[in-house]
């Protein structure tokens, strides 16, 4: 098959090499000089970036299939473990490797002192992301899910002397582990029903069969763990606590790729395993409800934050909701829009987290009010911050804007016109909150915030600064510029638009995936339409930027507006206070919400099937 067996060594290599690199660092890292401890993992991640780029190129005309140990299917029957790389999986693997490379490069000067276990954990995290994106086996998805999670928990709480870091890591670990165990229970139910764990085999076993309670329960349970990792409401509560205390380069991996991978996992399992048995209309409705709620909750909480890393974390929750809304359309155009949006968002959000890390290392704080006017002397950073904010708001021609535009038009075409309002409002509110930060810190606009004004409810503390830098070194600036440039390229280069549409076609047509895995011959997909800028998309992009500018101005002059619009402020403050209190930081509350979420997803998926 095109790109197939001749390159079947690529997927397992992208998983094995980071693990070997991590083992090497743990074995000899204590004796290595700091520069070598930094250089080795960065080189490993860069090498994986090259390999995954080659893998993505090889998937242009088909799938790259790897049957572990040579256990290939015989007469349509198999007992082996398969890795199936399609354009979406290979693209996710490439994005994770590129972000890991830039995060490790940024870390060279970010930490005043750091031991090799940090670099080893990042490489293990990378290995987990690679395996999760490329595996074709449902149980292996769980295994890589756990490798990714365990590394992420340790990275969040790596400053063990800081109680707030331990609390954030504990909340992260408990909620995500519970989600993973529910996923494992769902995998067990599927294995009991079909005797298979491979997704192509599960597809063949379930396709066309009558749906029953066991299949619905298995889908809901498997879905839960991925939705937790994807920070989809009401499974999202752990995210802002983790981002508040995790090192800024680690937040790049959390928001840039780990959260989108959770959404990817949910839709991948639906399309390959359950699309032939569960009605698409019911799944569409369930995903749309969860996506809209996540987008709105994240956007409202984002605007109300003064802790910059929490603000960016809630923006990630909001955009994860938008990704889910686009994918929930279950159409090729909606999926292409979501993929473009994810790629553009990864660059913009990762750059903003790295800029927040620079604020922390320059001024020892990420509190918007405490940093008022302290960045006036900065020259390059304000412009980079504003570019990141405008990209987040959906300013053409950034990739975020094109992904948003394609998603909005797919929603209107599918009859869900209200989603365009959600996309404009959420992108405008989150982009405006980030612009407000730039206006206050770098430009000193508006009155100096009063003590206690717009105080955000914070359930844990914040990351502690290790190094105080007088200026930003090149190793910290280059990753930021590269990320923003990548976001721009995704929206400008015509070839990238065609590639995303092509990837969406393979993702939404599971027959080609199953055929390639089981026969080792190329599966074909129907012709694809290249998305492009339209007048409607451009117009809605500029509207969302206008919303962002109004939001930023209202935030900067909030004290003046609060005095003049006191009755409206009192009306809006009560629900906002309740929403903040729900994010309590108490792990018991978060567990209760997780269980509530399982019941909600079960009702959304299962009740319509009751006849």
C-alpha positions in Angstrom: 0.0 0.0 0.0 1.3 3.6 -0.6 3.5 4.6 2.3 2.7 1.3 4.0 4.8 -1.6 5.0 8.1 -0.2 3.7 7.9 2.5 6.4 6.2 0.4 9.1 9.2 0.8 11.4 8.5 4.6 11.8 5.6 4.5 14.3 7.1 2.2 16.9 10.4 4.1 16.6 8.8 7.3 17.5 7.6 5.7 20.7 10.8 3.7 21.6 13.4 6.4 21.0 12.0 8.8 23.6 11.7 6.0 26.2 15.3 5.0 25.5 16.4 8.6 25.8 14.6 9.0 29.1 16.2 5.8 30.5 19.7 7.0 29.4 19.2 10.4 31.2 18.0 8.7 34.4 21.0 6.4 34.3 23.8 8.9 33.7 22.1 12.3 34.1 23.6 13.0 37.5 27.1 13.0 36.1 26.4 15.1 33.0 27.1 18.8 32.8 24.0 21.0 32.6 24.4 21.9 28.9 24.5 18.2 27.9 21.5 17.4 30.1 19.6 20.1 28.2 21.0 19.2 24.7 20.4 15.4 24.7 16.6 15.5 25.2 16.2 18.5 22.9 18.1 16.5 20.2 15.9 13.4 20.8 12.7 15.4 20.5 14.0 17.2 17.4 14.8 13.8 15.9 11.3 12.5 16.6 10.0 15.7 15.0 11.9 14.8 11.8 10.7 11.1 11.9 7.0 12.1 12.4 7.3 14.6 9.6 8.5 11.8 7.4 5.6 9.6 8.7 3.1 12.4 7.9 4.5 12.6 4.4 4.1 8.9 3.9 0.4 9.0 4.9 -0.4 11.4 2.1 -1.7 8.5 -0.1 -2.8 6.0 2.5 -2.0 4.6 5.9 1.3 3.3 7.4 0.4 0.1 9.2 2.6 -1.8 11.7 1.7 -5.2 13.0 3.9 -5.8 16.1 6.1 -8.9 15.9 4.9 -9.6 12.4 1.5 -10.9 13.6 -0.4 -9.8 10.5 -4.0 -10.7 9.8 -4.7 -14.0 8.0 -8.0 -14.5 6.2 -9.5 -11.5 8.0 -8.5 -12.8 11.4 -5.8 -11.4 13.6 -4.4 -11.7 17.1 -1.6 -9.1 16.8 -1.3 -5.5 18.0 -1.6 -2.9 15.3 -0.4 0.7 14.8 -2.2 2.6 12.1 -0.9 6.0 11.1 -3.2 8.2 9.1 -2.8 11.9 8.4 -4.6 13.0 11.5 -2.7 10.6 13.8 0.7 11.4 12.2 -0.1 15.1 12.3 -0.9 14.9 16.0 2.4 13.0 16.6 4.3 15.7 14.6 2.7 18.5 16.6 3.5 16.8 20.0 7.1 16.3 19.0 7.5 19.9 17.7 6.0 21.3 20.9 8.2 19.1 23.1 11.3 20.3 21.2 10.5 24.0 21.6 9.5 23.5 25.3 12.8 21.8 26.0 14.7 24.5 24.2 12.9 27.1 26.2 13.8 25.2 29.4 17.5 25.8 28.9 17.3 29.2 30.5 14.0 28.9 32.2 15.2 26.8 35.1 18.1 28.1 37.2 18.8 24.5 38.2 17.1 21.4 37.1 17.9 17.7 37.3 17.7 15.2 34.5 14.5 13.7 35.8 12.6 16.7 34.4 14.0 16.0 30.9 13.3 12.3 31.3 9.7 13.0 32.2 9.2 15.2 29.2 10.5 12.5 26.9 8.2 9.9 28.6 5.4 12.3 28.1 6.3 12.6 24.4 6.4 8.8 24.1 2.9 8.5 25.6 1.6 11.1 23.2 3.2 9.4 20.2 1.7 6.1 21.1 -1.7 7.5 21.9 -1.9 9.2 18.5 -0.6 6.3 16.4 -2.0 3.1 18.0 -4.8 1.1 16.5 -5.4 -0.9 19.6 -8.0 0.3 22.2 -6.1 -1.2 25.2 -2.9 0.3 24.0 -4.6 3.7 23.8 -5.3 3.2 27.5 -1.7 2.2 28.2 -0.3 5.2 26.4 -2.9 7.4 28.0 -1.6 6.3 31.4 2.1 6.8 30.4 1.2 10.3 29.3 -0.8 10.9 32.5 1.8 9.6 34.9 4.5 11.8 33.4 2.2 14.8 33.4 1.3 14.4 37.1 5.0 14.2 38.0 5.8 17.3 35.9 3.0 19.2 37.5 4.2 18.5 41.0 8.0 18.4 40.3 8.6 21.1 42.9 7.8 18.8 45.8 8.7 21.4 48.4 5.8 23.6 47.3 2.4 22.5 48.8 0.4 24.3 46.1 2.3 22.3 43.4 1.5 19.1 45.2 -2.1 20.0 45.5 -2.4 20.8 41.8 -0.7 17.6 40.9 -2.9 15.6 43.3 -6.1 17.0 41.8 -4.7 16.3 38.3 -3.7 12.8 39.2 -6.8 11.7 41.0 -9.3 13.0 38.5 -7.4 11.8 35.4 -6.7 8.4 37.0 -10.4 7.9 37.8 -11.2 8.8 34.2 -8.7 6.3 33.0 -10.1 3.5 35.1 -13.5 4.1 33.7 -12.1 3.9 30.2 -10.4 0.6 31.2 -13.8 -0.7 32.4 -15.3 0.3 29.1 -12.5 -1.5 27.2 -13.2 -4.6 29.4 -16.9 -4.6 28.4 -16.0 -4.4 24.7 -13.6 -7.3 25.1 -16.2 -9.3 26.9 -18.7 -8.7 24.1 -16.4 -9.1 21.0 -13.2 -10.8 22.1 -11.2 -8.1 20.4 -9.1 -5.1 21.5 -7.9 -3.8 18.1 -10.1 -0.9 16.8 -10.3 -2.3 13.2 -11.4 -5.7 14.7 -13.9 -4.0 17.0 -15.3 -2.1 14.0 -15.9 -5.4 12.2 -17.4 -7.1 15.2 -19.9 -4.3 16.0 -20.8 -2.9 12.6 -24.4 -3.4 11.7 -25.4 -5.2 14.9 -28.3 -4.0 17.0 -27.3 -1.5 19.7 -27.9 -2.6 23.3 -27.2 -1.3 26.8 -23.8 -2.9 27.1 -22.5 -1.2 23.9 -23.8 2.1 25.1 -22.3 1.7 28.5 -18.9 0.7 27.0 -19.0 3.8 24.8 -19.8 6.1 27.6 -17.1 4.7 29.9 -14.4 4.7 27.2 -15.4 8.2 26.3 -15.2 9.5 29.9 -11.4 9.1 30.3 -10.8 11.0 27.0 -13.2 13.8 27.9 -11.4 14.2 31.2 -8.0 14.5 29.4 -9.7 16.9 26.9 -10.9 19.2 29.7 -14.5 19.0 28.5 -17.1 20.3 31.0 -18.0 19.0 33.6 -14.7 17.0 33.6 -12.5 20.1 33.3 -12.0 21.2 36.9 -8.5 19.8 37.3 -7.0 21.9 34.4 -6.6 25.4 35.8 -5.2 24.0 39.1 -2.6 22.1 37.2 -1.7 25.0 34.9 -1.3 27.4 37.8 1.5 25.4 39.4 3.1 23.5 36.4 6.2 25.0 34.8 5.4 27.2 31.8 7.1 24.9 29.3 5.1 22.0 30.6 1.9 24.0 30.2 2.8 24.3 26.5 2.4 20.5 26.2 -0.8 20.4 28.4 -2.7 23.1 26.5 -1.0 22.8 23.1 -1.4 19.0 22.5 -2.6 16.9 25.6 -6.0 18.5 25.8 -6.6 18.3 22.0 -5.4 14.6 22.1 -8.2 13.9 24.6 -10.8 15.3 22.1 -9.0 13.4 19.3 -9.3 10.1 21.3 -13.0 10.6 21.9 -13.7 11.1 18.2 -11.2 8.5 17.0 -12.9 5.8 19.0 -16.3 6.9 17.9 -15.5 6.9 14.2 -13.5 3.7 14.1 -15.3 1.5 16.7 -18.8 2.9 17.2 -19.9 4.8 14.0 -21.4 1.6 12.5 -23.6 0.9 15.6 -24.5 4.1 17.3 -26.8 6.6 15.5 -24.8 9.6 14.3 -27.6 12.1 15.2 -27.6 11.1 18.9 -23.8 11.3 19.1 -23.8 14.6 17.3 -26.3 16.0 19.8 -24.3 14.7 22.8 -21.0 16.2 21.6 -22.6 19.5 20.7 -24.2 19.9 24.2 -20.8 19.1 25.9 -18.9 21.4 23.5 -21.1 24.4 23.9 -21.2 24.2 27.7 -17.4 23.8 27.8 -16.8 26.8 25.5 -19.1 29.1 27.4 -17.9 28.1 30.9 -14.3 28.4 29.9 -14.8 31.8 28.2 -16.7 33.3 31.2 -14.1 32.0 33.7 -11.3 33.2 31.5 -12.5 36.8 31.5 -12.8 36.8 35.3 -9.2 35.8 36.0 -6.3 37.9 37.0 -3.9 35.0 37.5 -2.4 34.9 34.0 -1.7 31.1 33.7 -5.2 30.4 35.0 -6.6 32.8 32.5 -4.8 30.9 29.7 -6.0 27.6 31.1 -9.6 28.6 31.0 -9.1 29.8 27.5 -7.9 26.3 26.7 -11.1 24.8 28.2 -13.1 27.3 26.0 -11.3 26.4 22.9 -11.5 22.6 23.6 -15.2 23.1 23.6 -15.0 24.8 20.2 -12.9 21.9 18.8 -15.5 19.5 20.1 -18.4 21.5 18.6 -16.7 21.4 15.1 -15.9 17.7 15.3 -19.4 17.0 16.6 -20.8 18.1 13.2 -19.5 14.7 12.0 -18.8 16.2 8.6 -15.6 16.4 6.6 -15.7 20.2 6.6 -16.3 20.5 10.3 -13.4 18.1 11.0 -11.1 20.0 8.6 -12.0 23.2 10.4 -11.3 21.6 13.8 -8.0 20.2 12.7 -6.9 23.6 11.4 -8.1 25.3 14.6 -6.2 22.9 16.8 -3.0 23.5 14.9 -3.4 27.2 15.0 -4.4 27.3 18.7 -1.4 25.1 19.6 1.0 27.7 18.3 -0.8 30.7 19.7 -1.5 29.2 23.2 1.9 27.7 23.5 3.5 31.1 22.7 1.3 32.8 25.3 2.3 30.3 28.0 6.0 30.9 27.2 5.4 34.6 27.4 3.8 34.1 30.8 6.9 32.2 31.8 9.0 35.1 30.8 6.9 37.4 33.0 7.4 35.1 35.9 11.1 35.0 35.4 11.4 38.7 34.8 9.2 40.0 37.5 8.5 37.0 39.9 4.7 37.0 39.4 1.9 36.2 37.0 -0.7 38.3 38.7 -2.1 40.8 36.2 -2.9 43.4 38.8 0.5 43.2 40.6 2.3 43.5 37.3 0.4 46.7 36.2 2.8 48.8 34.1 5.9 46.8 35.0 6.5 45.8 31.4 6.7 49.3 29.9 10.4 48.9 29.2 9.9 45.7 27.2 10.3 46.1 23.4 9.6 42.8 21.7 7.5 41.0 24.2 4.4 43.3 24.0 4.1 42.8 20.3 4.4 39.0 20.6 1.8 39.0 23.3 -0.6 41.1 21.2 -0.1 38.8 18.2 -0.8 35.8 20.3 -4.0 37.4 21.6 -5.2 38.4 18.2 -4.5 34.9 16.8 -6.6 33.5 19.7 -9.4 36.0 18.9 -9.4 34.7 15.3 -7.8 37.5 13.3 -7.3 36.6 9.6 -5.0 35.3 8.2 -3.9 33.3 11.3 -4.6 29.5 11.2 -7.0 29.9 14.1 -9.1 32.3 12.1 -9.3 29.9 9.1 -10.1 26.9 11.3 -12.8 28.9 13.0 -14.2 30.1 9.7 -14.4 26.7 8.2 -16.0 25.3 11.3 -18.6 28.1 11.4 -19.5 27.6 7.7 -19.8 23.9 8.3 -22.1 24.5 11.2 -24.3 26.9 9.2 -24.4 24.4 6.3 -25.4 21.6 8.7 -28.3 23.7 10.2 -26.5 24.6 13.4 -26.2 28.3 12.7 -26.1 29.2 16.4 -22.7 27.7 16.6 -21.3 30.7 14.7 -22.5 32.9 17.5 -20.8 30.7 20.0 -17.5 30.7 18.0 -17.5 34.5 17.7 -18.4 35.1 21.3 -15.9 32.6 22.8 -13.0 33.5 20.6 -13.7 37.2 21.2 -14.0 36.9 25.0 -10.8 34.8 25.4 -8.8 36.9 23.0 -10.0 40.0 24.7 -9.0 38.7 28.2 -5.4 38.2 26.8 -5.4 41.6 25.2 -6.4 43.1 28.5 -3.4 41.6 30.2 -1.1 43.1 27.5 -2.7 46.5 27.9 -2.3 46.6 31.6 1.2 45.1 32.0 3.0 46.4 29.0 1.2 49.7 28.3 -0.1 50.6 31.7 -3.5 51.5 30.3 -6.4 52.3 32.5 -6.5 53.1 36.2 -4.3 51.1 38.5 -6.4 48.2 39.7 -7.7 48.6 43.3 -6.7 46.0 45.8 -9.1 43.1 45.7 -10.8 44.4 42.5 -12.1 41.6 40.3 -10.5 39.1 42.6 -10.4 35.7 41.0 -11.3 32.6 43.0 -8.0 30.7 43.2 -8.1 27.1 44.5 -4.4 26.6 44.5 -1.3 28.9 44.5 1.0 29.6 41.6 4.2 28.5 40.0 7.2 29.8 41.9 10.0 31.6 39.9 13.4 30.1 40.0 15.5 32.5 37.9 15.3 36.3 37.6 16.3 37.3 34.1 17.2 40.9 33.1 16.4 40.1 29.5 15.0 37.3 27.4 17.7 35.0 26.0 17.5 33.8 22.4 16.6 30.2 23.5 13.4 31.6 25.1 12.5 34.0 22.3 13.1 31.7 19.3 10.4 29.2 20.4 7.9 31.9 20.9 8.5 33.5 17.5 8.5 30.0 15.8 5.2 29.1 17.4 3.5 32.3 16.3 5.0 32.0 12.8 3.6 28.4 12.6 0.1 29.7 13.5 0.3 32.3 10.7 1.6 29.8 8.1 -1.3 27.4 8.8 -3.7 30.1 7.6 -1.7 31.5 4.7 -0.2 28.5 2.8 -2.7 27.0 0.4 -1.0 23.6 0.6 -1.7 23.4 4.3 -5.4 24.0 3.8 -5.5 21.1 1.3 -3.6 18.9 3.6 -6.1 19.4 6.5 -9.0 18.7 4.3 -7.4 15.5 3.0 -6.7 14.5 6.6 -10.3 15.1 7.6 -11.5 12.8 4.8 -9.4 9.9 6.1 -10.5 10.6 9.6 -14.2 10.6 8.9 -14.2 7.6 6.5 -13.4 4.7 8.8 -13.7 2.1 6.1 -10.3 3.1 4.6 -8.7 2.8 8.1 -10.1 -0.7 8.7 -9.4 -1.9 5.2 -5.7 -0.8 5.4 -5.2 -2.4 8.8 -6.8 -5.7 7.9 -5.6 -6.2 4.4 -2.4 -4.1 4.2 -3.6 -2.6 1.0 -4.5 1.0 0.4 -8.0 2.1 1.5 -9.6 4.7 -0.7 -11.5 7.8 0.3 -13.9 9.9 -1.6 -12.8 13.2 -3.2 -12.1 16.1 -0.9 -12.9 19.8 -1.3 -10.1 22.2 -0.4 -11.4 24.8 2.2 -10.5 28.4 1.6 -11.2 31.9 2.9 -14.7 33.2 2.2 -16.3 36.6 2.7 -18.4 35.2 5.5 -15.4 33.6 7.3 -13.4 36.8 7.0 -16.3 38.9 8.3 -16.9 36.7 11.3 -13.2 36.7 12.0 -13.1 40.5 12.2 -16.3 40.5 14.3 -14.7 38.3 16.9 -11.6 40.6 16.9 -14.0 43.5 17.5 -15.5 41.6 20.4 -12.0 41.0 21.7 -11.2 44.7 21.6 -14.4 45.7 23.4 -13.8 43.0 26.0 -10.2 44.2 26.6 -11.3 47.8 26.9 -14.1 46.9 29.3 -11.6 45.0 31.4 -9.0 47.7 31.5 -11.6 50.3 32.6 -13.6 47.9 34.7 -13.4 50.1 37.8 -14.9 53.1 36.0 -17.6 50.9 34.4 -18.4 49.2 37.7 -19.2 52.6 39.3 -21.4 53.7 36.4 -23.1 50.4 35.8 -23.4 49.2 39.4 -26.9 47.6 39.1 -25.8 45.5 36.1 -22.6 44.5 37.9 -24.5 43.3 40.9 -26.8 41.2 38.7 -23.9 39.6 36.9 -21.7 39.1 40.0 -23.9 36.5 41.6 -23.8 33.8 38.9 -20.1 34.6 38.4 -19.4 34.0 42.1 -21.3 30.7 42.0 -19.3 29.6 38.9 -16.0 30.5 40.7 -17.0 28.6 43.8 -17.7 25.5 41.8 -13.9 25.5 41.0 -13.2 24.9 44.6 -9.9 23.1 44.5 -11.3 20.3 46.6 -10.7 17.0 45.0 -13.9 15.5 46.5 -16.0 18.1 44.7 -14.2 17.3 41.4 -14.8 13.6 41.8 -18.5 14.3 42.4 -18.6 16.4 39.2 -16.8 13.6 37.3 -19.5 11.1 38.3 -22.1 13.6 37.4 -20.5 14.0 34.0 -20.6 10.2 33.5 -24.4 10.3 34.2 -24.9 13.3 31.9 -23.0 11.7 29.0 -24.9 8.4 29.6 -28.2 10.3 29.4 -27.2 12.2 26.3 -26.1 9.1 24.5 -28.3 6.4 26.0 -31.8 8.0 26.5 -32.4 8.7 22.8 -31.8 5.1 22.0 -34.5 3.9 24.4 -37.5 3.0 22.3 
